[in-house]
């Protein structure tokens, strides 16, 4: 297939801008997206190092590496980093980079506002980590900061104040950025790109931004209540805080899931050589999922005695219907296709299998009688990490291996990619699956020590070994990126025979993305064009 318009784009040199000025002030959506990725990558490494400290402490009973106070601070910052500074911003960074390219737009709807959001993300993370370095650190209760553990009596000092302010700053930036992405989708689509011709990935960004806009104000309100209690002595009802936090917290699980599901959907379709199966059903299931996600927050509060358990159990379980449609569409896309087993699709397949474990165990904790015994145990930790790490992070790597050639013009090494994949699968399941058994056996989470029990010691040692394998896998990925950028294998404009508009332009794309566009008759215009050119 001939890629029209790219010669002119490649031949028109961009005005030379100093690298530091571009880093600080460029409003090109591609530069903004990559900067958000870079920030999140730095925070990912920091959060991963903190996770290694946690697992080292728990490898065997007794206090080996950290004090109880230090352990509390470290696991709090690990969870806070991964949620607020890594997975959430990457979910939106994907939209910042890809949405204008996939809808045929030259840029975001409000690029200067998006630039401000990038700096808010940087500032929020810096404030949180500066608080972590103070005497009392960030408190004992993880990324949730439940009252009364986060008030001044339980957590004195300025560290918790800075943590709260950092969370507010980072999430306020993400809230505004979600509005920018949604406005871009609604207002900047190219002629012919109707809402039902949006690529599947863009639809996942639509529902993600809607959930951010509805739920993130509740988090900012909850953090503001903590700050007012700490600074001005307000007497905040912990149940009010719980309702505000989980009204944000459960939709946020899908904020941290849907864009990576979109990555997997794009990879599965392209590597199967088929049009995505059940497109309309997928769109409506995403919308239904987003709507239902706003009605399930109370299932995190079954054990408080102040939740309508039957209602929240029903709404939580009903999410499985929408999820089933999405899985059916993925399998239907691969069915009968000639699936190429490149590194992107390997990560996509692992995402589908591993996230299924997280989803099915979510149904278990959404049942009040079962949740009574499993609440606040390592079963919940395992469930959460099978959704966000074994699920979303694998979907992210599928997207990185798929779109890296578009962003850089160079291919990642397949050999190193497959080594990275194998180590990630082994390390992830060795780390998190034993936690299901630990939780079933009654080991509670958020503790720095545990009794001497042979089974618990063995399972915790396996989890710690798995975390070390994940660390090695991360180093292999970093080496892959380094080698691929230093000794480039040119990617060309469309190395995968992609289906969506980003593969119509050069790799990497020019400043305003396109000089012309192909006919757009569906959500996969390049596949349609390729089929039209086939003889017979």
C-alpha positions as CSV (number, residue, x, y, z in Angstrom):
1,X,0.0,0.0,0.0
2,X,1.3,3.4,-0.9
3,X,1.4,5.9,1.9
4,X,0.4,9.2,0.4
5,X,1.5,12.5,1.5
6,X,4.5,11.4,3.6
7,X,7.2,12.5,1.2
8,X,6.2,16.1,1.5
9,X,6.0,15.8,5.3
10,X,9.4,14.3,5.5
11,X,10.9,16.8,3.2
12,X,9.6,19.9,5.1
13,X,12.1,20.4,7.9
14,X,10.9,21.6,11.2
15,X,12.3,24.9,12.6
16,X,15.3,24.1,14.8
17,X,14.4,24.6,18.4
18,X,16.9,24.1,21.3
19,X,16.4,20.7,22.9
20,X,15.9,22.2,26.4
21,X,13.4,24.7,25.3
22,X,11.5,22.0,23.5
23,X,11.6,19.9,26.7
24,X,10.2,22.7,28.8
25,X,7.8,24.5,26.5
26,X,6.8,22.5,23.4
27,X,3.1,22.1,23.0
28,X,3.3,19.4,20.3
29,X,1.0,16.6,21.6
30,X,3.6,14.0,20.7
31,X,6.3,15.7,22.8
32,X,3.8,16.2,25.6
33,X,2.8,12.5,25.5
34,X,6.5,11.4,25.6
35,X,7.3,13.7,28.4
36,X,4.4,12.2,30.5
37,X,5.8,8.8,29.6
38,X,9.3,9.8,30.7
39,X,8.0,11.2,34.0
40,X,6.0,8.1,34.6
41,X,8.9,5.9,33.7
42,X,11.1,7.6,36.3
43,X,8.4,7.2,38.9
44,X,7.9,3.6,37.9
45,X,11.6,2.8,38.6
46,X,11.3,4.6,42.0
47,X,8.1,2.7,42.9
48,X,9.7,-0.5,41.8
49,X,12.7,0.0,44.0
50,X,10.4,0.7,47.0
51,X,8.5,-2.6,46.1
52,X,11.8,-4.5,46.3
53,X,12.4,-3.1,49.8
54,X,8.9,-4.2,50.8
55,X,9.4,-7.7,49.5
56,X,12.9,-8.0,51.0
57,X,11.4,-7.2,54.4
58,X,8.7,-9.8,54.0
59,X,10.9,-12.6,52.6
60,X,11.2,-14.1,56.1
61,X,9.6,-13.2,59.5
62,X,11.4,-10.6,61.6
63,X,12.7,-7.1,60.8
64,X,15.7,-7.4,58.5
65,X,15.8,-4.3,56.3
66,X,13.4,-1.6,57.7
67,X,11.9,-0.5,60.9
68,X,8.1,-0.6,61.3
69,X,7.8,3.1,60.7
70,X,10.1,2.9,57.6
71,X,8.1,0.0,56.3
72,X,4.9,1.9,56.6
73,X,6.4,4.9,54.7
74,X,7.9,2.7,52.0
75,X,4.8,0.7,51.2
76,X,2.7,3.9,51.3
77,X,4.9,5.6,48.7
78,X,5.1,2.4,46.6
79,X,1.3,2.3,46.2
80,X,1.0,6.0,45.9
81,X,3.6,6.2,43.2
82,X,2.2,3.4,41.1
83,X,-1.4,4.7,41.2
84,X,-1.1,8.5,41.2
85,X,2.2,8.9,39.3
86,X,2.5,5.9,37.0
87,X,-0.6,4.1,35.8
88,X,-3.1,7.0,35.9
89,X,-0.8,9.4,34.0
90,X,0.3,6.8,31.5
91,X,-3.4,6.0,30.8
92,X,-3.8,9.6,29.8
93,X,-0.4,10.0,28.2
94,X,-1.4,7.3,25.7
95,X,-4.4,9.5,24.8
96,X,-2.3,12.6,24.5
97,X,0.1,11.0,22.0
98,X,-2.3,8.8,20.0
99,X,-5.7,10.4,20.0
100,X,-4.9,13.2,17.5
101,X,-3.1,10.8,15.3
102,X,-5.9,8.3,15.3
103,X,-8.6,10.9,14.6
104,X,-6.7,12.7,11.9
105,X,-6.2,15.9,14.0
106,X,-3.1,18.1,13.8
107,X,-2.9,18.6,17.6
108,X,-4.8,18.7,20.9
109,X,-7.7,21.0,21.4
110,X,-5.9,23.0,24.1
111,X,-2.2,22.2,23.9
112,X,-1.0,25.0,26.3
113,X,-3.4,23.6,28.9
114,X,-2.0,20.1,28.3
115,X,1.5,21.5,28.8
116,X,0.4,23.0,32.2
117,X,-0.9,19.5,33.1
118,X,2.5,17.9,32.4
119,X,4.1,20.4,34.9
120,X,1.4,19.7,37.4
121,X,2.3,16.0,37.2
122,X,6.0,16.7,37.8
123,X,5.2,19.1,40.7
124,X,2.8,16.6,42.3
125,X,5.3,13.8,42.3
126,X,8.2,16.0,43.6
127,X,6.0,17.3,46.5
128,X,5.0,13.7,47.4
129,X,8.6,12.5,47.4
130,X,9.9,15.5,49.4
131,X,7.3,14.7,52.0
132,X,8.6,11.1,52.0
133,X,12.1,12.4,52.9
134,X,10.9,14.2,56.1
135,X,11.1,12.7,59.6
136,X,7.7,11.2,59.7
137,X,7.2,10.4,56.0
138,X,3.9,9.8,54.3
139,X,1.9,7.8,56.8
140,X,0.9,4.2,57.5
141,X,-2.0,3.5,55.2
142,X,-0.9,3.1,51.7
143,X,-2.4,5.1,48.8
144,X,-5.8,5.3,50.4
145,X,-4.9,7.5,53.4
146,X,-8.0,6.4,55.4
147,X,-9.0,8.4,58.4
148,X,-8.2,8.4,61.3
149,X,-4.8,7.0,60.3
150,X,-4.0,10.0,58.2
151,X,-4.9,12.6,60.8
152,X,-2.3,14.5,62.8
153,X,-2.6,12.3,65.9
154,X,-1.6,9.1,64.1
155,X,0.7,10.7,61.5
156,X,2.3,13.9,62.8
157,X,4.7,16.1,60.9
158,X,4.8,17.7,57.6
159,X,5.4,14.6,55.5
160,X,1.7,13.7,55.4
161,X,0.7,17.3,54.6
162,X,3.1,17.3,51.6
163,X,1.8,13.9,50.5
164,X,-1.8,15.2,50.5
165,X,-0.9,18.3,48.6
166,X,1.1,16.3,46.1
167,X,-1.8,14.0,45.5
168,X,-4.1,17.0,45.0
169,X,-1.7,18.7,42.5
170,X,-1.0,15.6,40.4
171,X,-4.7,14.5,40.2
172,X,-5.9,18.1,39.4
173,X,-3.5,18.1,36.5
174,X,-4.8,14.7,35.3
175,X,-8.4,15.9,35.7
176,X,-7.8,18.9,33.4
177,X,-5.8,16.7,31.0
178,X,-8.8,14.3,30.7
179,X,-10.9,17.3,29.7
180,X,-8.4,18.3,27.0
181,X,-8.4,14.8,25.5
182,X,-12.2,14.5,25.5
183,X,-12.5,17.9,23.9
184,X,-10.0,16.9,21.2
185,X,-12.1,13.8,20.4
186,X,-15.3,15.7,20.3
187,X,-14.1,18.8,18.4
188,X,-11.0,18.0,16.4
189,X,-11.9,14.8,14.4
190,X,-11.0,14.9,10.7
191,X,-13.8,14.9,8.1
192,X,-15.3,11.4,7.8
193,X,-14.3,10.4,11.4
194,X,-17.7,10.1,13.0
195,X,-18.1,8.8,16.5
196,X,-18.8,5.3,15.3
197,X,-15.7,5.4,13.1
198,X,-13.4,6.1,16.0
199,X,-10.8,3.4,16.5
200,X,-11.3,1.1,19.5
201,X,-8.4,2.7,21.4
202,X,-10.0,6.1,21.0
203,X,-13.2,4.8,22.5
204,X,-11.4,3.5,25.5
205,X,-10.0,7.0,26.0
206,X,-13.5,8.4,25.7
207,X,-14.8,6.3,28.6
208,X,-11.6,6.9,30.5
209,X,-11.8,10.6,30.4
210,X,-15.5,10.5,31.3
211,X,-14.7,8.5,34.4
212,X,-11.8,10.9,35.3
213,X,-14.1,13.9,35.0
214,X,-16.8,12.4,37.2
215,X,-14.7,10.7,39.8
216,X,-11.5,12.6,40.3
217,X,-13.2,15.6,42.0
218,X,-14.3,13.2,44.8
219,X,-10.6,12.3,45.4
220,X,-9.6,16.0,45.5
221,X,-12.4,16.7,47.9
222,X,-11.4,13.8,50.1
223,X,-7.8,14.9,50.2
224,X,-8.9,18.4,51.0
225,X,-10.9,17.1,54.0
226,X,-7.7,15.4,55.3
227,X,-5.8,18.6,55.0
228,X,-8.5,20.6,56.7
229,X,-8.6,18.2,59.6
230,X,-4.8,18.2,60.0
231,X,-4.3,21.9,59.7
232,X,-7.5,23.4,61.2
233,X,-8.8,20.6,63.5
234,X,-12.0,19.8,61.4
235,X,-13.7,16.7,62.7
236,X,-14.3,14.7,59.5
237,X,-16.5,11.6,59.7
238,X,-14.3,8.6,58.5
239,X,-17.4,7.2,56.7
240,X,-17.7,10.4,54.7
241,X,-14.1,10.1,53.7
242,X,-14.6,6.4,52.8
243,X,-17.6,7.2,50.5
244,X,-15.7,10.1,48.8
245,X,-12.5,8.1,48.3
246,X,-14.2,4.9,46.9
247,X,-16.5,6.9,44.7
248,X,-13.2,7.9,43.0
249,X,-11.3,4.7,43.8
250,X,-13.4,2.1,42.0
251,X,-13.9,4.0,38.7
252,X,-10.2,4.7,38.9
253,X,-9.5,1.0,38.6
254,X,-11.1,1.2,35.1
255,X,-9.3,4.5,34.3
256,X,-6.1,2.4,34.9
257,X,-7.5,-0.4,32.7
258,X,-9.4,0.8,29.7
259,X,-6.6,2.5,27.7
260,X,-4.5,-0.6,28.0
261,X,-7.4,-2.7,26.9
262,X,-7.5,-0.4,23.9
263,X,-3.8,-1.1,23.2
264,X,-4.5,-4.8,23.3
265,X,-7.5,-4.5,21.0
266,X,-5.4,-2.6,18.4
267,X,-2.6,-5.2,18.7
268,X,-4.9,-8.2,18.5
269,X,-6.7,-6.9,15.4
270,X,-3.5,-6.0,13.5
271,X,-1.6,-9.1,14.4
272,X,-4.6,-11.3,13.4
273,X,-4.8,-9.5,10.1
274,X,-8.6,-9.0,10.6
275,X,-11.0,-6.2,11.3
276,X,-11.8,-5.9,15.0
277,X,-14.8,-8.2,15.7
278,X,-17.9,-6.9,17.3
279,X,-17.0,-3.2,17.1
280,X,-20.4,-1.8,18.0
281,X,-20.9,-4.3,20.8
282,X,-17.5,-3.3,22.1
283,X,-18.4,0.4,22.1
284,X,-21.6,-0.1,24.0
285,X,-20.0,-2.5,26.5
286,X,-17.4,0.2,27.2
287,X,-20.1,2.8,27.8
288,X,-22.1,0.4,30.0
289,X,-18.9,-0.5,31.9
290,X,-18.1,3.2,32.5
291,X,-21.7,3.8,33.7
292,X,-21.8,0.8,36.0
293,X,-18.4,1.7,37.4
294,X,-19.9,4.7,39.1
295,X,-22.4,2.5,41.1
296,X,-20.1,0.0,42.7
297,X,-17.9,2.0,45.2
298,X,-19.7,0.6,48.2
299,X,-18.4,-2.9,47.8
300,X,-15.1,-1.7,49.3
301,X,-17.1,-1.0,52.5
302,X,-19.0,-4.3,53.1
303,X,-17.2,-4.8,56.4
304,X,-18.0,-1.4,57.8
305,X,-21.7,-2.2,58.4
306,X,-22.6,1.1,56.6
307,X,-23.0,-0.1,53.1
308,X,-26.0,-1.3,51.1
309,X,-24.4,-4.7,50.6
310,X,-27.0,-6.3,48.4
311,X,-27.2,-3.4,46.0
312,X,-23.4,-3.0,45.7
313,X,-22.9,-6.8,45.3
314,X,-25.4,-6.8,42.4
315,X,-23.9,-3.8,40.6
316,X,-20.4,-5.1,41.1
317,X,-21.2,-8.6,39.8
318,X,-23.1,-7.1,36.8
319,X,-19.8,-5.7,35.5
320,X,-18.9,-9.2,34.5
321,X,-21.5,-9.0,31.7
322,X,-19.8,-6.0,30.0
323,X,-16.4,-7.5,30.6
324,X,-17.6,-10.8,29.0
325,X,-18.5,-8.9,25.8
326,X,-15.0,-7.4,25.6
327,X,-13.4,-10.8,26.0
328,X,-15.7,-12.3,23.4
329,X,-14.8,-9.6,20.9
330,X,-11.1,-10.2,21.5
331,X,-11.4,-13.9,21.0
332,X,-13.7,-13.4,18.0
333,X,-11.0,-11.1,16.4
334,X,-8.3,-13.8,16.7
335,X,-10.7,-16.6,15.7
336,X,-9.9,-17.7,12.1
337,X,-7.1,-15.1,11.8
338,X,-3.5,-15.8,11.0
339,X,-2.0,-14.6,14.3
340,X,1.6,-13.4,14.1
341,X,3.3,-14.1,17.4
342,X,5.4,-11.0,17.7
343,X,6.3,-9.4,21.0
344,X,3.3,-7.0,21.1
345,X,0.8,-9.8,20.7
346,X,2.5,-12.0,23.3
347,X,2.1,-9.2,25.8
348,X,-1.5,-8.8,24.6
349,X,-2.3,-12.5,25.1
350,X,-0.8,-12.5,28.5
351,X,-2.8,-9.5,29.4
352,X,-6.0,-11.3,28.4
353,X,-5.2,-14.4,30.5
354,X,-3.8,-12.7,33.6
355,X,-6.4,-10.0,33.8
356,X,-9.0,-12.7,33.7
357,X,-7.6,-13.9,37.0
358,X,-7.9,-10.4,38.4
359,X,-11.4,-10.0,37.1
360,X,-12.7,-13.4,38.4
361,X,-11.2,-12.8,41.9
362,X,-12.9,-9.4,41.8
363,X,-16.2,-11.2,41.6
364,X,-15.2,-13.1,44.8
365,X,-14.4,-10.0,46.8
366,X,-17.7,-8.4,45.4
367,X,-19.6,-11.1,47.4
368,X,-20.2,-9.8,50.9
369,X,-20.0,-13.2,52.7
370,X,-16.7,-14.0,51.0
371,X,-15.4,-10.5,51.4
372,X,-15.9,-10.6,55.2
373,X,-13.1,-13.2,55.5
374,X,-10.9,-12.0,52.7
375,X,-11.1,-8.2,53.4
376,X,-7.7,-6.6,54.3
377,X,-5.8,-9.8,53.5
378,X,-3.2,-10.6,50.9
379,X,-5.9,-12.0,48.7
380,X,-7.0,-8.4,48.0
381,X,-3.3,-7.5,47.3
382,X,-3.1,-10.3,44.8
383,X,-6.4,-9.4,43.1
384,X,-5.4,-5.7,42.8
385,X,-2.0,-6.6,41.3
386,X,-3.4,-9.1,38.9
387,X,-5.6,-6.3,37.5
388,X,-3.1,-3.5,37.5
389,X,0.3,-5.2,37.0
390,X,-0.5,-8.6,35.4
391,X,-3.2,-6.8,33.5
392,X,-2.7,-3.1,32.7
393,X,1.2,-3.1,32.7
394,X,1.2,-6.1,30.3
395,X,-1.3,-4.2,28.1
396,X,1.0,-1.2,28.3
397,X,4.0,-3.2,27.1
398,X,1.9,-4.5,24.2
399,X,1.3,-0.9,23.3
400,X,4.9,0.1,23.7
401,X,6.3,-2.6,21.5
402,X,3.5,-1.8,18.9
403,X,3.8,2.0,18.8
404,X,7.5,2.4,19.6
405,X,8.4,2.3,15.8
406,X,5.9,5.0,15.2
407,X,7.2,7.3,17.9
408,X,10.9,6.8,17.2
409,X,11.2,5.4,13.7
410,X,13.2,2.4,15.0
411,X,12.2,-1.2,15.8
412,X,12.7,-2.7,19.3
413,X,14.7,-5.9,19.2
414,X,12.4,-9.0,19.0
415,X,14.9,-11.3,20.7
416,X,15.3,-9.0,23.7
417,X,11.5,-8.4,23.7
418,X,10.7,-12.1,24.0
419,X,13.3,-12.5,26.8
420,X,11.6,-9.5,28.5
421,X,8.2,-11.1,28.0
422,X,9.2,-14.5,29.4
423,X,10.8,-13.0,32.5
424,X,7.8,-10.7,33.1
425,X,5.3,-13.6,33.0
426,X,7.4,-15.8,35.3
427,X,8.2,-12.9,37.7
428,X,4.6,-11.6,37.8
429,X,2.9,-14.9,38.6
430,X,5.6,-16.0,41.0
431,X,5.2,-12.7,42.9
432,X,1.5,-12.3,43.1
433,X,-0.1,-15.8,42.8
434,X,1.2,-16.9,46.2
435,X,-0.5,-13.9,47.8
436,X,-3.9,-15.5,47.0
437,X,-3.0,-18.5,49.1
438,X,-1.5,-16.2,51.9
439,X,-4.7,-14.2,52.0
440,X,-6.9,-17.4,52.0
441,X,-4.7,-18.6,55.0
442,X,-5.4,-15.3,56.8
443,X,-2.3,-13.2,56.4
444,X,-3.3,-9.6,56.6
445,X,-1.8,-6.9,54.4
446,X,0.0,-3.8,55.4
447,X,2.1,-5.5,58.1
448,X,5.9,-5.4,58.4
449,X,6.2,-8.8,60.1
450,X,4.2,-12.0,60.5
451,X,4.3,-15.2,62.6
452,X,6.7,-18.0,61.9
453,X,4.7,-20.4,59.8
454,X,6.5,-22.7,57.4
455,X,3.8,-22.2,54.6
456,X,3.8,-18.4,55.0
457,X,7.6,-18.2,54.9
458,X,7.8,-20.3,51.8
459,X,5.1,-18.3,49.9
460,X,6.6,-15.0,50.9
461,X,10.0,-16.2,49.8
462,X,8.6,-17.1,46.4
463,X,6.9,-13.7,46.1
464,X,10.2,-12.0,46.9
465,X,12.1,-14.1,44.3
466,X,9.4,-13.2,41.8
467,X,9.9,-9.5,42.5
468,X,13.6,-9.9,41.7
469,X,12.8,-11.5,38.4
470,X,10.5,-8.6,37.5
471,X,13.4,-6.2,38.3
472,X,15.6,-8.2,35.9
473,X,12.9,-8.1,33.3
474,X,12.7,-4.3,33.6
475,X,16.5,-4.1,33.1
476,X,16.2,-6.2,29.9
477,X,13.5,-3.8,28.6
478,X,15.7,-0.8,29.4
479,X,18.6,-2.4,27.6
480,X,16.3,-3.2,24.6
481,X,15.3,0.5,24.4
482,X,18.9,1.6,24.7
483,X,20.2,-0.8,22.0
484,X,17.3,-0.1,19.7
485,X,17.9,3.7,19.8
486,X,21.7,3.5,19.6
487,X,21.8,1.0,16.7
488,X,18.6,1.7,14.9
489,X,16.8,-0.8,12.7
490,X,14.6,1.6,10.6
491,X,10.9,0.9,11.1
492,X,9.4,2.5,8.0
493,X,6.0,4.2,8.1
494,X,3.9,1.1,8.6
495,X,5.9,-2.0,9.8
496,X,2.9,-3.9,11.1
497,X,0.4,-3.2,8.3
498,X,-1.7,-1.2,10.8
499,X,-5.4,-0.4,10.5
500,X,-5.6,3.2,11.9
501,X,-4.5,6.6,10.7
502,X,-1.3,7.0,12.7
503,X,0.3,4.5,10.3
504,X,-0.5,6.7,7.3
505,X,2.1,9.3,8.3
506,X,5.8,9.2,8.8
507,X,7.7,7.6,11.7
508,X,8.0,9.7,13.8
509,X,5.2,11.9,12.6
510,X,5.8,15.6,11.6
511,X,4.8,18.5,13.8
512,X,1.2,18.6,12.6
513,X,0.9,14.9,11.8
514,X,-0.5,14.8,8.3
515,X,-0.3,16.5,4.9
516,X,-3.3,14.5,3.6
517,X,-5.5,11.7,4.7
518,X,-6.9,8.6,3.0
519,X,-10.7,8.0,2.5
520,X,-12.2,7.2,5.9
521,X,-15.1,4.8,5.7
522,X,-14.8,2.9,8.9
523,X,-12.9,2.6,12.2
524,X,-10.0,0.9,10.4
525,X,-9.5,3.0,7.3
526,X,-6.1,1.7,6.3
527,X,-7.3,-1.9,6.4
528,X,-10.2,-0.9,4.1
529,X,-7.8,0.8,1.7
530,X,-5.6,-2.3,1.7
531,X,-8.5,-4.6,1.0
532,X,-9.6,-2.3,-1.8
533,X,-6.2,-2.6,-3.4
534,X,-6.1,-6.4,-3.3
535,X,-6.9,-8.0,-6.7
536,X,-10.2,-9.8,-7.1
